Each structure stands twice: as structure tokens, then as C-alpha cells.
Amino acid sequence: MVIGEDFPTVLTRAQQGDEEAFETLWRDLNPALLRYLSVNGEPAEDVASDTWATVVKGLRRFTGDEAAWRGWVFVTARRRAVDAGRRRTRAAQLERGLASLPPQNRPFDPADLVAASQDTDAALRLLAELSPLQAEVIALRVLTGLSTDEVAKIVHRSPGAVRVAAHRGLRRLEEILSAHGVTPARSETLRE
């Protein structure tokens, strides 16, 4: 899931408007981006779309290697997710105001039915039981493959704080699984 030594060429072509080159960048990073975004509680596809729209606007100004590219896209995604959370909060406040209206005066929203009927992947449900920082750190480290230093920059924490959050999150996941009678296989800890 890494472009590798061809990255500078692919990036330059994408910056010059080559759709095939941009598609290569998108195909390489979008699956990890969607996995990361599904952790924060916002509609991952919507936030990913907003993220890519922002990336396209700033693509010509981007400079850096592939690691910097991945970090830049995930920082952008995090910002778009925060924006989506703020919009959701405002919408919830509006909904509370609408809830006080008699039922016949409330607008019907089919999206509510769709959202209510959707189920998430078991792993993402487990991540949702963690603190927001732990879930975000584990998603960025495990699902997207970013280094501790890259994650630290994205979440505005020290690398040590990222390692501690990952460690505590993994311990908590182990406790949750044990409580459900699942004995998780021991795996390598998240190390550089």
C-alpha cells in the first residue's frame, strides 16, 4: 500500500493535472483513510470526500516525500472530521429544537432511517469503546501504518503520549475481548 520509489514522479504528474497519477495516489491511500475516518464516528465516506476535495485544492502547493504526503492527507482528514463533528453538534442542537415541535410539524428525513439501519464492522465497534485519543492513535498506527512520530504530529501530542495511548488502548481492547470470552492472539506491540 505504498507507492515507493515512483512516488516523486507520480506526485509531479498529479500536480500537473494527470488524472491517472492522481488516481494512483488516491487508490494507494483512500482505503487506509476510510478505515481511519470510520473510527471517529462521522460518516467516513463523506469526510473522505471532503478530505480529497481539500487535497485537490492544495495539491500543487504540496512538497515532500511519500511519508509527508501520507501525513498531510491524514492531518487534512482529521481537520475535516473535526469540522464534520462540529456540524453534527449544530445539527443535534437544531434537532433538539425540532423535537419540541408536534410530530406532524417535524420534517421527515430518510437519512435517519438509513443511518439507523447501518451496522459497523466488529473491529470498529471495539475501537469505539476506547477513549477518542486511543481509538484515533490505534487507527492511525494499525489501520494506516503511520509511524509514531507521524501520528504524534497529526494528533498534536508527543511521540511518548502516542505510544502510551496505543499501549493503553491495546490493553483495553484485550480486556474487552476477554470479557466476551475471546482470547486475543498475542501480537507484536506497536513499536517503531
VMD Tcl script that draws the C-alpha trace (Angstrom):
set ca {
  {0.00 0.00 0.00}
  {2.96 2.28 -0.58}
  {3.93 3.72 -3.94}
  {7.63 3.71 -3.14}
  {10.38 4.99 -5.42}
  {7.86 6.06 -8.09}
  {6.19 8.47 -5.68}
  {8.02 11.68 -6.77}
  {7.12 11.03 -10.42}
  {3.51 10.15 -9.63}
  {3.15 13.24 -7.42}
  {4.62 15.57 -10.05}
  {2.32 14.17 -12.72}
  {-0.70 14.52 -10.40}
  {0.29 18.12 -9.61}
  {0.36 18.80 -13.34}
  {-3.21 17.55 -13.71}
  {-2.61 13.94 -14.76}
  {-5.78 12.15 -13.64}
  {-4.18 8.71 -13.83}
  {-1.39 9.80 -11.48}
  {-3.89 11.27 -9.02}
  {-5.89 8.05 -9.21}
  {-2.73 6.18 -8.22}
  {-2.32 8.44 -5.18}
  {-5.99 8.05 -4.30}
  {-6.07 4.25 -4.72}
  {-2.97 3.91 -2.58}
  {-4.23 5.97 0.36}
  {-8.04 6.00 0.29}
  {-8.65 2.54 1.85}
  {-6.50 3.43 4.88}
  {-8.12 6.86 5.02}
  {-11.61 5.34 5.15}
  {-10.57 2.93 7.91}
  {-9.12 5.79 9.92}
  {-12.16 8.01 9.44}
  {-14.61 5.26 10.41}
  {-13.20 5.39 13.95}
  {-14.22 8.95 14.74}
  {-17.99 8.50 14.50}
  {-18.54 10.67 11.45}
  {-19.64 9.24 8.08}
  {-16.27 8.09 6.72}
  {-17.17 8.43 3.05}
  {-18.44 11.98 3.49}
  {-15.39 13.11 5.43}
  {-13.10 11.32 2.94}
  {-14.78 13.20 0.10}
  {-14.27 16.50 1.88}
  {-10.67 15.50 2.57}
  {-9.91 14.68 -1.07}
  {-11.58 17.91 -2.22}
  {-9.26 19.85 0.10}
  {-6.25 17.79 -1.04}
  {-7.02 18.52 -4.70}
  {-7.15 22.25 -3.96}
  {-3.78 22.20 -2.23}
  {-2.06 19.53 -4.33}
  {0.05 21.92 -6.42}
  {1.47 23.53 -3.27}
  {2.40 20.25 -1.58}
  {6.10 19.45 -1.26}
  {7.63 16.45 0.43}
  {8.21 12.74 0.24}
  {5.66 9.94 0.48}
  {5.66 9.92 4.29}
  {4.99 13.67 4.31}
  {2.22 13.13 1.74}
  {0.53 10.50 3.89}
  {0.85 12.70 6.96}
  {-0.55 15.72 5.12}
  {-3.57 13.78 3.88}
  {-4.29 12.40 7.37}
  {-3.91 15.82 9.02}
  {-6.35 17.15 6.42}
  {-8.72 14.25 7.15}
  {-8.56 14.89 10.87}
  {-9.43 18.55 10.33}
  {-12.35 17.65 8.06}
  {-13.57 15.13 10.69}
  {-13.44 17.84 13.36}
  {-15.44 20.12 11.05}
  {-17.97 17.33 10.49}
  {-18.25 16.82 14.24}
  {-18.98 20.50 14.72}
  {-21.65 20.36 12.01}
  {-23.16 17.28 13.67}
  {-23.25 19.08 17.02}
  {-25.02 22.04 15.47}
  {-27.47 19.71 13.73}
  {-28.16 17.89 17.01}
  {-28.94 21.21 18.67}
  {-31.34 22.01 15.86}
  {-32.87 18.53 16.13}
  {-33.48 19.03 19.87}
  {-35.31 22.23 18.99}
  {-37.35 20.40 16.36}
  {-38.14 17.59 18.81}
  {-40.18 20.04 20.84}
  {-42.49 20.58 17.85}
  {-45.58 18.42 17.49}
  {-44.80 15.33 15.32}
  {-46.86 16.48 12.33}
  {-44.72 19.63 12.05}
  {-41.36 17.80 12.09}
  {-39.68 17.22 8.72}
  {-39.12 13.59 7.69}
  {-35.50 12.73 6.95}
  {-34.90 9.43 5.11}
  {-31.23 9.65 6.05}
  {-32.28 8.96 9.65}
  {-33.71 5.62 8.56}
  {-30.58 4.69 6.63}
  {-28.29 5.70 9.48}
  {-30.37 3.74 11.98}
  {-30.22 0.59 9.88}
  {-26.47 0.59 9.22}
  {-24.17 -1.64 11.23}
  {-20.44 -1.26 11.55}
  {-17.61 -3.70 11.37}
  {-16.81 -5.55 14.63}
  {-13.32 -4.11 14.88}
  {-14.59 -0.57 14.52}
  {-17.20 -1.22 17.22}
  {-14.39 -2.31 19.50}
  {-12.39 0.83 18.75}
  {-15.44 2.92 19.59}
  {-15.26 1.57 23.15}
  {-11.87 3.22 23.63}
  {-11.19 6.81 24.52}
  {-11.18 9.04 21.43}
  {-7.40 9.51 21.60}
  {-6.74 5.78 21.99}
  {-9.06 4.91 19.10}
  {-7.53 7.55 16.86}
  {-3.95 6.57 17.68}
  {-4.60 2.87 17.11}
  {-6.42 3.61 13.86}
  {-3.58 5.76 12.60}
  {-0.88 3.30 13.67}
  {-2.53 0.00 12.79}
  {-5.03 0.79 10.04}
  {-2.96 3.33 8.15}
  {0.57 2.23 9.01}
  {1.82 5.66 10.05}
  {4.81 5.88 12.39}
  {4.57 7.08 15.97}
  {6.20 10.38 15.01}
  {3.76 10.92 12.13}
  {0.80 10.13 14.39}
  {2.16 12.48 17.05}
  {2.18 15.35 14.54}
  {-1.36 14.58 13.41}
  {-2.89 14.38 16.90}
  {-0.73 17.20 18.31}
  {0.78 15.02 21.04}
  {4.30 13.89 21.85}
  {5.54 10.55 20.47}
  {5.63 9.29 24.07}
  {1.98 10.21 24.59}
  {1.11 8.41 21.35}
  {2.93 5.26 22.49}
  {1.17 5.38 25.88}
  {-2.25 5.88 24.25}
  {-1.61 2.98 21.87}
  {-0.43 0.73 24.69}
  {-3.41 1.56 26.92}
  {-5.82 1.21 24.01}
  {-4.49 -2.22 23.11}
  {-4.69 -3.31 26.75}
  {-8.28 -2.08 26.92}
  {-9.15 -3.95 23.72}
  {-7.68 -7.09 25.26}
  {-9.86 -6.60 28.37}
  {-12.98 -6.06 26.24}
  {-12.29 -9.18 24.20}
  {-11.58 -11.25 27.32}
  {-14.87 -10.11 28.83}
  {-16.61 -11.52 25.75}
  {-14.74 -14.82 26.07}
  {-12.35 -14.12 23.22}
  {-8.69 -14.78 23.87}
  {-6.81 -12.47 21.55}
  {-3.67 -13.79 19.91}
  {-0.54 -12.09 21.16}
  {0.95 -9.89 18.51}
  {3.84 -7.51 18.27}
  {3.32 -4.29 20.14}
  {3.24 -1.06 18.22}
  {6.92 -0.20 18.01}
  {8.97 1.81 15.59}
}
mol new
graphics top color blue
foreach p $ca { graphics top sphere $p radius 0.5 }
foreach p [lrange $ca 0 end-1] q [lrange $ca 1 end] { graphics top cylinder $p $q radius 0.2 }
display resetview
